[in-house]
Amino acid sequence: MKDEKNKEKKQLDELNKGMEGTIEDWLGMNDPDVFIDYVCLECGCIDPVPDFIVDECSWGDEDGEEPTFFCPACNGTMVRKEKPRIE
Ligand SMILES: [Zn+2]
């Protein structure tokens, strides 16, 4: 009786593990590595930001401004590399 339950539980665990793996695989497949180059206005270093992070940050901007990030090297402002620099 006890063995039966353990066996059942083990099968469920394996099923869950299998499903987790599948979901991760799915996410991996649906999440191609797209990076947008951001360049620091202060020191000029380039830091690629995954595009889904840029998308998430864009949602809060009501005035349509592009999201900016902080430079990991000097804490300066980073802007999209393709965007012409405003002077
Ligand atoms: Zn910098």
PDB file of the backbone (N, CA, C, O) and the ligand in Angstrom, with CONECT records:
HET     ZN  A 101       1
ATOM      1  N   MET A   1       0.843  -1.215   0.000  1.00  0.00           N
ATOM      2  CA  MET A   1       0.000   0.000   0.000  1.00  0.00           C
ATOM      3  C   MET A   1       0.874   1.259   0.000  1.00  0.00           C
ATOM      4  O   MET A   1       0.702   2.175  -0.805  1.00  0.00           O
ATOM      5  N   LYS A   2       1.824   1.253   0.952  1.00  0.00           N
ATOM      6  CA  LYS A   2       2.708   2.412   1.057  1.00  0.00           C
ATOM      7  C   LYS A   2       3.570   2.543  -0.210  1.00  0.00           C
ATOM      8  O   LYS A   2       3.797   3.637  -0.727  1.00  0.00           O
ATOM      9  N   ASP A   3       4.028   1.407  -0.673  1.00  0.00           N
ATOM     10  CA  ASP A   3       4.855   1.414  -1.883  1.00  0.00           C
ATOM     11  C   ASP A   3       4.077   1.970  -3.069  1.00  0.00           C
ATOM     12  O   ASP A   3       4.618   2.693  -3.906  1.00  0.00           O
ATOM     13  N   GLU A   4       2.819   1.623  -3.119  1.00  0.00           N
ATOM     14  CA  GLU A   4       1.993   2.104  -4.233  1.00  0.00           C
ATOM     15  C   GLU A   4       1.941   3.634  -4.238  1.00  0.00           C
ATOM     16  O   GLU A   4       2.081   4.283  -5.275  1.00  0.00           O
ATOM     17  N   LYS A   5       1.733   4.184  -3.028  1.00  0.00           N
ATOM     18  CA  LYS A   5       1.642   5.654  -2.928  1.00  0.00           C
ATOM     19  C   LYS A   5       2.956   6.310  -3.328  1.00  0.00           C
ATOM     20  O   LYS A   5       2.982   7.297  -4.063  1.00  0.00           O
ATOM     21  N   ASN A   6       4.041   5.738  -2.828  1.00  0.00           N
ATOM     22  CA  ASN A   6       5.351   6.283  -3.169  1.00  0.00           C
ATOM     23  C   ASN A   6       5.574   6.255  -4.673  1.00  0.00           C
ATOM     24  O   ASN A   6       6.094   7.196  -5.273  1.00  0.00           O
ATOM     25  N   LYS A   7       5.166   5.159  -5.245  1.00  0.00           N
ATOM     26  CA  LYS A   7       5.346   5.020  -6.687  1.00  0.00           C
ATOM     27  C   LYS A   7       4.545   6.101  -7.416  1.00  0.00           C
ATOM     28  O   LYS A   7       5.012   6.722  -8.371  1.00  0.00           O
ATOM     29  N   GLU A   8       3.319   6.299  -6.925  1.00  0.00           N
ATOM     30  CA  GLU A   8       2.451   7.302  -7.545  1.00  0.00           C
ATOM     31  C   GLU A   8       3.068   8.696  -7.426  1.00  0.00           C
ATOM     32  O   GLU A   8       3.088   9.484  -8.371  1.00  0.00           O
ATOM     33  N   LYS A   9       3.574   8.959  -6.210  1.00  0.00           N
ATOM     34  CA  LYS A   9       4.176  10.273  -5.963  1.00  0.00           C
ATOM     35  C   LYS A   9       5.397  10.479  -6.854  1.00  0.00           C
ATOM     36  O   LYS A   9       5.626  11.552  -7.411  1.00  0.00           O
ATOM     37  N   LYS A  10       6.166   9.406  -6.959  1.00  0.00           N
ATOM     38  CA  LYS A  10       7.362   9.515  -7.776  1.00  0.00           C
ATOM     39  C   LYS A  10       6.987   9.817  -9.222  1.00  0.00           C
ATOM     40  O   LYS A  10       7.628  10.620  -9.900  1.00  0.00           O
ATOM     41  N   GLN A  11       5.949   9.158  -9.663  1.00  0.00           N
ATOM     42  CA  GLN A  11       5.514   9.399 -11.045  1.00  0.00           C
ATOM     43  C   GLN A  11       5.062  10.851 -11.216  1.00  0.00           C
ATOM     44  O   GLN A  11       5.352  11.488 -12.229  1.00  0.00           O
ATOM     45  N   LEU A  12       4.348  11.360 -10.212  1.00  0.00           N
ATOM     46  CA  LEU A  12       3.901  12.757 -10.275  1.00  0.00           C
ATOM     47  C   LEU A  12       5.094  13.702 -10.293  1.00  0.00           C
ATOM     48  O   LEU A  12       5.136  14.662 -11.062  1.00  0.00           O
ATOM     49  N   ASP A  13       6.069  13.409  -9.423  1.00  0.00           N
ATOM     50  CA  ASP A  13       7.262  14.250  -9.380  1.00  0.00           C
ATOM     51  C   ASP A  13       7.951  14.280 -10.738  1.00  0.00           C
ATOM     52  O   ASP A  13       8.367  15.329 -11.230  1.00  0.00           O
ATOM     53  N   GLU A  14       8.055  13.099 -11.320  1.00  0.00           N
ATOM     54  CA  GLU A  14       8.720  13.031 -12.621  1.00  0.00           C
ATOM     55  C   GLU A  14       7.919  13.782 -13.679  1.00  0.00           C
ATOM     56  O   GLU A  14       8.469  14.419 -14.577  1.00  0.00           O
ATOM     57  N   LEU A  15       6.594  13.681 -13.538  1.00  0.00           N
ATOM     58  CA  LEU A  15       5.737  14.392 -14.479  1.00  0.00           C
ATOM     59  C   LEU A  15       5.933  15.898 -14.339  1.00  0.00           C
ATOM     60  O   LEU A  15       6.063  16.619 -15.328  1.00  0.00           O
ATOM     61  N   ASN A  16       5.951  16.364 -13.066  1.00  0.00           N
ATOM     62  CA  ASN A  16       6.172  17.796 -12.832  1.00  0.00           C
ATOM     63  C   ASN A  16       7.526  18.246 -13.362  1.00  0.00           C
ATOM     64  O   ASN A  16       7.653  19.290 -14.002  1.00  0.00           O
ATOM     65  N   LYS A  17       8.536  17.423 -13.074  1.00  0.00           N
ATOM     66  CA  LYS A  17       9.865  17.763 -13.575  1.00  0.00           C
ATOM     67  C   LYS A  17       9.847  17.875 -15.090  1.00  0.00           C
ATOM     68  O   LYS A  17      10.405  18.801 -15.678  1.00  0.00           O
ATOM     69  N   GLY A  18       9.189  16.905 -15.696  1.00  0.00           N
ATOM     70  CA  GLY A  18       9.110  16.911 -17.157  1.00  0.00           C
ATOM     71  C   GLY A  18       8.410  18.153 -17.669  1.00  0.00           C
ATOM     72  O   GLY A  18       8.812  18.735 -18.677  1.00  0.00           O
ATOM     73  N   MET A  19       7.346  18.561 -16.959  1.00  0.00           N
ATOM     74  CA  MET A  19       6.603  19.739 -17.409  1.00  0.00           C
ATOM     75  C   MET A  19       7.423  21.012 -17.223  1.00  0.00           C
ATOM     76  O   MET A  19       7.425  21.903 -18.072  1.00  0.00           O
ATOM     77  N   GLU A  20       8.124  21.073 -16.084  1.00  0.00           N
ATOM     78  CA  GLU A  20       8.967  22.248 -15.868  1.00  0.00           C
ATOM     79  C   GLU A  20       9.996  22.388 -16.985  1.00  0.00           C
ATOM     80  O   GLU A  20      10.211  23.462 -17.546  1.00  0.00           O
ATOM     81  N   GLY A  21      10.613  21.262 -17.278  1.00  0.00           N
ATOM     82  CA  GLY A  21      11.620  21.284 -18.334  1.00  0.00           C
ATOM     83  C   GLY A  21      11.014  21.750 -19.640  1.00  0.00           C
ATOM     84  O   GLY A  21      11.619  22.521 -20.385  1.00  0.00           O
ATOM     85  N   THR A  22       9.790  21.261 -19.910  1.00  0.00           N
ATOM     86  CA  THR A  22       9.150  21.625 -21.162  1.00  0.00           C
ATOM     87  C   THR A  22       8.867  23.120 -21.207  1.00  0.00           C
ATOM     88  O   THR A  22       9.095  23.781 -22.220  1.00  0.00           O
ATOM     89  N   ILE A  23       8.364  23.642 -20.086  1.00  0.00           N
ATOM     90  CA  ILE A  23       8.049  25.075 -20.049  1.00  0.00           C
ATOM     91  C   ILE A  23       9.322  25.904 -20.243  1.00  0.00           C
ATOM     92  O   ILE A  23       9.338  26.891 -20.978  1.00  0.00           O
ATOM     93  N   GLU A  24      10.383  25.474 -19.562  1.00  0.00           N
ATOM     94  CA  GLU A  24      11.643  26.200 -19.732  1.00  0.00           C
ATOM     95  C   GLU A  24      12.110  26.147 -21.172  1.00  0.00           C
ATOM     96  O   GLU A  24      12.594  27.134 -21.727  1.00  0.00           O
ATOM     97  N   ASP A  25      11.955  24.969 -21.767  1.00  0.00           N
ATOM     98  CA  ASP A  25      12.341  24.857 -23.171  1.00  0.00           C
ATOM     99  C   ASP A  25      11.501  25.795 -24.025  1.00  0.00           C
ATOM    100  O   ASP A  25      11.999  26.450 -24.941  1.00  0.00           O
ATOM    101  N   TRP A  26      10.220  25.839 -23.701  1.00  0.00           N
ATOM    102  CA  TRP A  26       9.325  26.711 -24.463  1.00  0.00           C
ATOM    103  C   TRP A  26       9.745  28.164 -24.339  1.00  0.00           C
ATOM    104  O   TRP A  26       9.840  28.896 -25.325  1.00  0.00           O
ATOM    105  N   LEU A  27       9.993  28.559 -23.094  1.00  0.00           N
ATOM    106  CA  LEU A  27      10.413  29.949 -22.873  1.00  0.00           C
ATOM    107  C   LEU A  27      11.698  30.229 -23.637  1.00  0.00           C
ATOM    108  O   LEU A  27      11.861  31.281 -24.255  1.00  0.00           O
ATOM    109  N   GLY A  28      12.598  29.269 -23.579  1.00  0.00           N
ATOM    110  CA  GLY A  28      13.857  29.445 -24.281  1.00  0.00           C
ATOM    111  C   GLY A  28      13.646  29.598 -25.772  1.00  0.00           C
ATOM    112  O   GLY A  28      14.327  30.375 -26.440  1.00  0.00           O
ATOM    113  N   MET A  29      12.681  28.835 -26.282  1.00  0.00           N
ATOM    114  CA  MET A  29      12.446  28.892 -27.723  1.00  0.00           C
ATOM    115  C   MET A  29      11.727  30.179 -28.125  1.00  0.00           C
ATOM    116  O   MET A  29      11.946  30.728 -29.205  1.00  0.00           O
ATOM    117  N   ASN A  30      10.855  30.644 -27.213  1.00  0.00           N
ATOM    118  CA  ASN A  30      10.100  31.857 -27.534  1.00  0.00           C
ATOM    119  C   ASN A  30      10.881  33.123 -27.183  1.00  0.00           C
ATOM    120  O   ASN A  30      10.394  34.236 -27.381  1.00  0.00           O
ATOM    121  N   ASP A  31      12.063  32.949 -26.673  1.00  0.00           N
ATOM    122  CA  ASP A  31      12.814  34.101 -26.185  1.00  0.00           C
ATOM    123  C   ASP A  31      14.172  34.155 -26.881  1.00  0.00           C
ATOM    124  O   ASP A  31      15.203  33.884 -26.264  1.00  0.00           O
ATOM    125  N   PRO A  32      14.170  34.501 -28.150  1.00  0.00           N
ATOM    126  CA  PRO A  32      15.458  34.590 -28.849  1.00  0.00           C
ATOM    127  C   PRO A  32      16.303  35.693 -28.234  1.00  0.00           C
ATOM    128  O   PRO A  32      15.784  36.696 -27.743  1.00  0.00           O
ATOM    129  N   ASP A  33      17.595  35.493 -28.268  1.00  0.00           N
ATOM    130  CA  ASP A  33      18.478  36.477 -27.646  1.00  0.00           C
ATOM    131  C   ASP A  33      18.603  37.709 -28.532  1.00  0.00           C
ATOM    132  O   ASP A  33      19.463  37.790 -29.410  1.00  0.00           O
ATOM    133  N   VAL A  34      17.720  38.660 -28.273  1.00  0.00           N
ATOM    134  CA  VAL A  34      17.787  39.920 -29.005  1.00  0.00           C
ATOM    135  C   VAL A  34      18.276  40.984 -28.043  1.00  0.00           C
ATOM    136  O   VAL A  34      17.655  41.239 -27.011  1.00  0.00           O
ATOM    137  N   PHE A  35      19.367  41.586 -28.380  1.00  0.00           N
ATOM    138  CA  PHE A  35      19.923  42.624 -27.514  1.00  0.00           C
ATOM    139  C   PHE A  35      19.932  43.951 -28.262  1.00  0.00           C
ATOM    140  O   PHE A  35      20.205  44.005 -29.462  1.00  0.00           O
ATOM    141  N   ILE A  36      19.634  44.997 -27.543  1.00  0.00           N
ATOM    142  CA  ILE A  36      19.704  46.336 -28.116  1.00  0.00           C
ATOM    143  C   ILE A  36      20.912  47.020 -27.493  1.00  0.00           C
ATOM    144  O   ILE A  36      21.048  47.088 -26.272  1.00  0.00           O
ATOM    145  N   ASP A  37      21.767  47.513 -28.338  1.00  0.00           N
ATOM    146  CA  ASP A  37      22.981  48.152 -27.836  1.00  0.00           C
ATOM    147  C   ASP A  37      22.652  49.509 -27.219  1.00  0.00           C
ATOM    148  O   ASP A  37      22.048  50.373 -27.855  1.00  0.00           O
ATOM    149  N   TYR A  38      23.057  49.666 -25.989  1.00  0.00           N
ATOM    150  CA  TYR A  38      22.947  50.968 -25.323  1.00  0.00           C
ATOM    151  C   TYR A  38      24.347  51.516 -25.134  1.00  0.00           C
ATOM    152  O   TYR A  38      25.273  50.793 -24.766  1.00  0.00           O
ATOM    153  N   VAL A  39      24.483  52.789 -25.389  1.00  0.00           N
ATOM    154  CA  VAL A  39      25.803  53.394 -25.260  1.00  0.00           C
ATOM    155  C   VAL A  39      25.751  54.484 -24.190  1.00  0.00           C
ATOM    156  O   VAL A  39      24.793  55.252 -24.100  1.00  0.00           O
ATOM    157  N   CYS A  40      26.793  54.524 -23.397  1.00  0.00           N
ATOM    158  CA  CYS A  40      26.866  55.492 -22.304  1.00  0.00           C
ATOM    159  C   CYS A  40      27.271  56.857 -22.848  1.00  0.00           C
ATOM    160  O   CYS A  40      28.247  56.973 -23.589  1.00  0.00           O
ATOM    161  N   LEU A  41      26.519  57.883 -22.478  1.00  0.00           N
ATOM    162  CA  LEU A  41      26.843  59.239 -22.929  1.00  0.00           C
ATOM    163  C   LEU A  41      28.070  59.783 -22.219  1.00  0.00           C
ATOM    164  O   LEU A  41      28.716  60.707 -22.713  1.00  0.00           O
ATOM    165  N   GLU A  42      28.392  59.223 -21.076  1.00  0.00           N
ATOM    166  CA  GLU A  42      29.509  59.750 -20.288  1.00  0.00           C
ATOM    167  C   GLU A  42      30.839  59.133 -20.708  1.00  0.00           C
ATOM    168  O   GLU A  42      31.795  59.848 -21.010  1.00  0.00           O
ATOM    169  N   CYS A  43      30.895  57.797 -20.725  1.00  0.00           N
ATOM    170  CA  CYS A  43      32.178  57.149 -20.989  1.00  0.00           C
ATOM    171  C   CYS A  43      32.192  56.400 -22.310  1.00  0.00           C
ATOM    172  O   CYS A  43      33.242  55.927 -22.745  1.00  0.00           O
ATOM    173  N   GLY A  44      31.019  56.287 -22.961  1.00  0.00           N
ATOM    174  CA  GLY A  44      30.984  55.673 -24.287  1.00  0.00           C
ATOM    175  C   GLY A  44      31.006  54.167 -24.288  1.00  0.00           C
ATOM    176  O   GLY A  44      31.103  53.564 -25.357  1.00  0.00           O
ATOM    177  N   CYS A  45      30.922  53.537 -23.147  1.00  0.00           N
ATOM    178  CA  CYS A  45      30.916  52.080 -23.139  1.00  0.00           C
ATOM    179  C   CYS A  45      29.562  51.572 -23.615  1.00  0.00           C
ATOM    180  O   CYS A  45      28.535  52.226 -23.433  1.00  0.00           O
ATOM    181  N   ILE A  46      29.582  50.403 -24.222  1.00  0.00           N
ATOM    182  CA  ILE A  46      28.363  49.842 -24.801  1.00  0.00           C
ATOM    183  C   ILE A  46      27.908  48.658 -23.967  1.00  0.00           C
ATOM    184  O   ILE A  46      28.696  47.771 -23.639  1.00  0.00           O
ATOM    185  N   ASP A  47      26.610  48.658 -23.625  1.00  0.00           N
ATOM    186  CA  ASP A  47      26.053  47.584 -22.809  1.00  0.00           C
ATOM    187  C   ASP A  47      24.796  47.069 -23.497  1.00  0.00           C
ATOM    188  O   ASP A  47      23.787  47.774 -23.543  1.00  0.00           O
ATOM    189  N   PRO A  48      24.839  45.856 -24.031  1.00  0.00           N
ATOM    190  CA  PRO A  48      23.648  45.327 -24.688  1.00  0.00           C
ATOM    191  C   PRO A  48      22.562  45.002 -23.667  1.00  0.00           C
ATOM    192  O   PRO A  48      22.821  44.324 -22.673  1.00  0.00           O
ATOM    193  N   VAL A  49      21.341  45.490 -23.917  1.00  0.00           N
ATOM    194  CA  VAL A  49      20.214  45.237 -23.031  1.00  0.00           C
ATOM    195  C   VAL A  49      19.228  44.342 -23.781  1.00  0.00           C
ATOM    196  O   VAL A  49      18.870  44.641 -24.920  1.00  0.00           O
ATOM    197  N   PRO A  50      18.782  43.242 -23.155  1.00  0.00           N
ATOM    198  CA  PRO A  50      17.789  42.385 -23.823  1.00  0.00           C
ATOM    199  C   PRO A  50      16.550  43.185 -24.192  1.00  0.00           C
ATOM    200  O   PRO A  50      16.080  44.008 -23.406  1.00  0.00           O
ATOM    201  N   ASP A  51      16.021  42.946 -25.381  1.00  0.00           N
ATOM    202  CA  ASP A  51      14.946  43.817 -25.868  1.00  0.00           C
ATOM    203  C   ASP A  51      13.687  43.699 -25.033  1.00  0.00           C
ATOM    204  O   ASP A  51      12.898  44.642 -24.980  1.00  0.00           O
ATOM    205  N   PHE A  52      13.474  42.547 -24.367  1.00  0.00           N
ATOM    206  CA  PHE A  52      12.250  42.440 -23.571  1.00  0.00           C
ATOM    207  C   PHE A  52      12.315  43.332 -22.343  1.00  0.00           C
ATOM    208  O   PHE A  52      11.286  43.775 -21.832  1.00  0.00           O
ATOM    209  N   ILE A  53      13.523  43.593 -21.872  1.00  0.00           N
ATOM    210  CA  ILE A  53      13.667  44.523 -20.739  1.00  0.00           C
ATOM    211  C   ILE A  53      13.363  45.943 -21.208  1.00  0.00           C
ATOM    212  O   ILE A  53      12.716  46.714 -20.500  1.00  0.00           O
ATOM    213  N   VAL A  54      13.836  46.281 -22.405  1.00  0.00           N
ATOM    214  CA  VAL A  54      13.541  47.598 -22.961  1.00  0.00           C
ATOM    215  C   VAL A  54      12.031  47.748 -23.139  1.00  0.00           C
ATOM    216  O   VAL A  54      11.466  48.801 -22.844  1.00  0.00           O
ATOM    217  N   ASP A  55      11.378  46.674 -23.629  1.00  0.00           N
ATOM    218  CA  ASP A  55       9.924  46.710 -23.808  1.00  0.00           C
ATOM    219  C   ASP A  55       9.223  46.938 -22.484  1.00  0.00           C
ATOM    220  O   ASP A  55       8.318  47.767 -22.389  1.00  0.00           O
ATOM    221  N   GLU A  56       9.642  46.196 -21.448  1.00  0.00           N
ATOM    222  CA  GLU A  56       9.004  46.333 -20.143  1.00  0.00           C
ATOM    223  C   GLU A  56       9.152  47.745 -19.615  1.00  0.00           C
ATOM    224  O   GLU A  56       8.212  48.307 -19.054  1.00  0.00           O
ATOM    225  N   CYS A  57      10.320  48.312 -19.791  1.00  0.00           N
ATOM    226  CA  CYS A  57      10.575  49.653 -19.278  1.00  0.00           C
ATOM    227  C   CYS A  57       9.821  50.699 -20.096  1.00  0.00           C
ATOM    228  O   CYS A  57       9.541  51.789 -19.596  1.00  0.00           O
ATOM    229  N   SER A  58       9.492  50.378 -21.347  1.00  0.00           N
ATOM    230  CA  SER A  58       8.801  51.341 -22.198  1.00  0.00           C
ATOM    231  C   SER A  58       7.347  51.509 -21.790  1.00  0.00           C
ATOM    232  O   SER A  58       6.738  52.543 -22.063  1.00  0.00           O
ATOM    233  N   TRP A  59       6.786  50.487 -21.133  1.00  0.00           N
ATOM    234  CA  TRP A  59       5.361  50.516 -20.828  1.00  0.00           C
ATOM    235  C   TRP A  59       4.992  51.694 -19.941  1.00  0.00           C
ATOM    236  O   TRP A  59       3.938  52.301 -20.131  1.00  0.00           O
ATOM    237  N   GLY A  60       5.841  52.027 -18.976  1.00  0.00           N
ATOM    238  CA  GLY A  60       5.484  53.067 -18.024  1.00  0.00           C
ATOM    239  C   GLY A  60       5.598  54.480 -18.575  1.00  0.00           C
ATOM    240  O   GLY A  60       5.122  55.433 -17.959  1.00  0.00           O
ATOM    241  N   ASP A  61       6.229  54.613 -19.738  1.00  0.00           N
ATOM    242  CA  ASP A  61       6.468  55.959 -20.250  1.00  0.00           C
ATOM    243  C   ASP A  61       5.268  56.471 -21.039  1.00  0.00           C
ATOM    244  O   ASP A  61       5.049  56.070 -22.182  1.00  0.00           O
ATOM    245  N   GLU A  62       4.508  57.343 -20.430  1.00  0.00           N
ATOM    246  CA  GLU A  62       3.307  57.847 -21.096  1.00  0.00           C
ATOM    247  C   GLU A  62       3.663  58.842 -22.194  1.00  0.00           C
ATOM    248  O   GLU A  62       2.940  58.966 -23.182  1.00  0.00           O
ATOM    249  N   ASP A  63       4.755  59.534 -22.026  1.00  0.00           N
ATOM    250  CA  ASP A  63       5.104  60.541 -23.025  1.00  0.00           C
ATOM    251  C   ASP A  63       5.929  59.955 -24.165  1.00  0.00           C
ATOM    252  O   ASP A  63       6.478  60.689 -24.986  1.00  0.00           O
ATOM    253  N   GLY A  64       6.010  58.635 -24.208  1.00  0.00           N
ATOM    254  CA  GLY A  64       6.671  57.994 -25.337  1.00  0.00           C
ATOM    255  C   GLY A  64       8.175  58.115 -25.346  1.00  0.00           C
ATOM    256  O   GLY A  64       8.815  57.852 -26.365  1.00  0.00           O
ATOM    257  N   GLU A  65       8.743  58.508 -24.234  1.00  0.00           N
ATOM    258  CA  GLU A  65      10.197  58.579 -24.173  1.00  0.00           C
ATOM    259  C   GLU A  65      10.792  57.188 -24.132  1.00  0.00           C
ATOM    260  O   GLU A  65      10.219  56.279 -23.531  1.00  0.00           O
ATOM    261  N   GLU A  66      11.925  57.022 -24.761  1.00  0.00           N
ATOM    262  CA  GLU A  66      12.584  55.730 -24.712  1.00  0.00           C
ATOM    263  C   GLU A  66      13.229  55.558 -23.354  1.00  0.00           C
ATOM    264  O   GLU A  66      13.742  56.507 -22.762  1.00  0.00           O
ATOM    265  N   PRO A  67      13.192  54.320 -22.872  1.00  0.00           N
ATOM    266  CA  PRO A  67      13.815  54.089 -21.561  1.00  0.00           C
ATOM    267  C   PRO A  67      15.322  54.274 -21.627  1.00  0.00           C
ATOM    268  O   PRO A  67      15.958  53.980 -22.640  1.00  0.00           O
ATOM    269  N   THR A  68      15.869  54.758 -20.549  1.00  0.00           N
ATOM    270  CA  THR A  68      17.323  54.876 -20.464  1.00  0.00           C
ATOM    271  C   THR A  68      17.798  54.033 -19.294  1.00  0.00           C
ATOM    272  O   THR A  68      17.028  53.722 -18.385  1.00  0.00           O
ATOM    273  N   PHE A  69      19.042  53.676 -19.323  1.00  0.00           N
ATOM    274  CA  PHE A  69      19.601  52.842 -18.269  1.00  0.00           C
ATOM    275  C   PHE A  69      20.852  53.500 -17.712  1.00  0.00           C
ATOM    276  O   PHE A  69      21.417  54.418 -18.305  1.00  0.00           O
ATOM    277  N   PHE A  70      21.259  53.007 -16.569  1.00  0.00           N
ATOM    278  CA  PHE A  70      22.465  53.540 -15.955  1.00  0.00           C
ATOM    279  C   PHE A  70      23.669  52.714 -16.394  1.00  0.00           C
ATOM    280  O   PHE A  70      23.612  51.485 -16.446  1.00  0.00           O
ATOM    281  N   CYS A  71      24.732  53.394 -16.702  1.00  0.00           N
ATOM    282  CA  CYS A  71      25.967  52.734 -17.119  1.00  0.00           C
ATOM    283  C   CYS A  71      26.535  51.916 -15.960  1.00  0.00           C
ATOM    284  O   CYS A  71      26.683  52.429 -14.851  1.00  0.00           O
ATOM    285  N   PRO A  72      26.853  50.650 -16.215  1.00  0.00           N
ATOM    286  CA  PRO A  72      27.422  49.822 -15.141  1.00  0.00           C
ATOM    287  C   PRO A  72      28.827  50.271 -14.753  1.00  0.00           C
ATOM    288  O   PRO A  72      29.305  49.946 -13.666  1.00  0.00           O
ATOM    289  N   ALA A  73      29.487  51.015 -15.635  1.00  0.00           N
ATOM    290  CA  ALA A  73      30.874  51.412 -15.361  1.00  0.00           C
ATOM    291  C   ALA A  73      30.949  52.735 -14.608  1.00  0.00           C
ATOM    292  O   ALA A  73      31.709  52.867 -13.649  1.00  0.00           O
ATOM    293  N   CYS A  74      30.146  53.731 -15.051  1.00  0.00           N
ATOM    294  CA  CYS A  74      30.297  55.055 -14.445  1.00  0.00           C
ATOM    295  C   CYS A  74      28.978  55.625 -13.938  1.00  0.00           C
ATOM    296  O   CYS A  74      28.943  56.759 -13.460  1.00  0.00           O
ATOM    297  N   ASN A  75      27.884  54.852 -14.035  1.00  0.00           N
ATOM    298  CA  ASN A  75      26.578  55.303 -13.562  1.00  0.00           C
ATOM    299  C   ASN A  75      26.010  56.445 -14.399  1.00  0.00           C
ATOM    300  O   ASN A  75      25.058  57.107 -13.986  1.00  0.00           O
ATOM    301  N   GLY A  76      26.595  56.677 -15.577  1.00  0.00           N
ATOM    302  CA  GLY A  76      26.079  57.706 -16.464  1.00  0.00           C
ATOM    303  C   GLY A  76      24.819  57.235 -17.176  1.00  0.00           C
ATOM    304  O   GLY A  76      24.374  56.103 -16.987  1.00  0.00           O
ATOM    305  N   THR A  77      24.255  58.105 -17.987  1.00  0.00           N
ATOM    306  CA  THR A  77      23.041  57.772 -18.712  1.00  0.00           C
ATOM    307  C   THR A  77      23.377  57.014 -19.983  1.00  0.00           C
ATOM    308  O   THR A  77      24.252  57.412 -20.752  1.00  0.00           O
ATOM    309  N   MET A  78      22.659  55.907 -20.191  1.00  0.00           N
ATOM    310  CA  MET A  78      22.858  55.154 -21.417  1.00  0.00           C
ATOM    311  C   MET A  78      21.640  55.325 -22.311  1.00  0.00           C
ATOM    312  O   MET A  78      20.502  55.279 -21.844  1.00  0.00           O
ATOM    313  N   VAL A  79      21.891  55.522 -23.604  1.00  0.00           N
ATOM    314  CA  VAL A  79      20.801  55.672 -24.570  1.00  0.00           C
ATOM    315  C   VAL A  79      21.000  54.657 -25.687  1.00  0.00           C
ATOM    316  O   VAL A  79      22.079  54.092 -25.867  1.00  0.00           O
ATOM    317  N   ARG A  80      19.918  54.449 -26.429  1.00  0.00           N
ATOM    318  CA  ARG A  80      20.015  53.519 -27.558  1.00  0.00           C
ATOM    319  C   ARG A  80      21.088  53.978 -28.519  1.00  0.00           C
ATOM    320  O   ARG A  80      21.207  55.160 -28.842  1.00  0.00           O
ATOM    321  N   LYS A  81      21.865  53.006 -28.965  1.00  0.00           N
ATOM    322  CA  LYS A  81      22.977  53.343 -29.839  1.00  0.00           C
ATOM    323  C   LYS A  81      22.480  53.886 -31.185  1.00  0.00           C
ATOM    324  O   LYS A  81      23.078  54.802 -31.749  1.00  0.00           O
ATOM    325  N   GLU A  82      21.369  53.308 -31.698  1.00  0.00           N
ATOM    326  CA  GLU A  82      20.894  53.732 -33.019  1.00  0.00           C
ATOM    327  C   GLU A  82      20.310  55.141 -32.977  1.00  0.00           C
ATOM    328  O   GLU A  82      20.303  55.856 -33.979  1.00  0.00           O
ATOM    329  N   LYS A  83      19.822  55.525 -31.800  1.00  0.00           N
ATOM    330  CA  LYS A  83      19.175  56.822 -31.690  1.00  0.00           C
ATOM    331  C   LYS A  83      20.214  57.938 -31.837  1.00  0.00           C
ATOM    332  O   LYS A  83      21.244  57.913 -31.163  1.00  0.00           O
ATOM    333  N   PRO A  84      19.954  58.910 -32.707  1.00  0.00           N
ATOM    334  CA  PRO A  84      20.921  60.000 -32.853  1.00  0.00           C
ATOM    335  C   PRO A  84      21.067  60.775 -31.546  1.00  0.00           C
ATOM    336  O   PRO A  84      20.090  61.019 -30.837  1.00  0.00           O
ATOM    337  N   ARG A  85      22.256  61.140 -31.257  1.00  0.00           N
ATOM    338  CA  ARG A  85      22.527  61.839 -30.014  1.00  0.00           C
ATOM    339  C   ARG A  85      21.962  63.249 -30.063  1.00  0.00           C
ATOM    340  O   ARG A  85      22.180  63.981 -31.028  1.00  0.00           O
ATOM    341  N   ILE A  86      21.246  63.621 -29.032  1.00  0.00           N
ATOM    342  CA  ILE A  86      20.666  64.970 -28.983  1.00  0.00           C
ATOM    343  C   ILE A  86      21.712  65.933 -28.436  1.00  0.00           C
ATOM    344  O   ILE A  86      22.278  65.711 -27.365  1.00  0.00           O
ATOM    345  N   GLU A  87      21.962  67.007 -29.186  1.00  0.00           N
ATOM    346  CA  GLU A  87      22.983  67.949 -28.734  1.00  0.00           C
ATOM    347  C   GLU A  87      22.400  69.350 -28.608  1.00  0.00           C
ATOM    348  O   GLU A  87      23.113  70.284 -28.238  1.00  0.00           O
TER     349      GLU A  87
HETATM  350 ZN    ZN A 101      29.657  55.086 -18.572  1.00  0.00          ZN2+
END
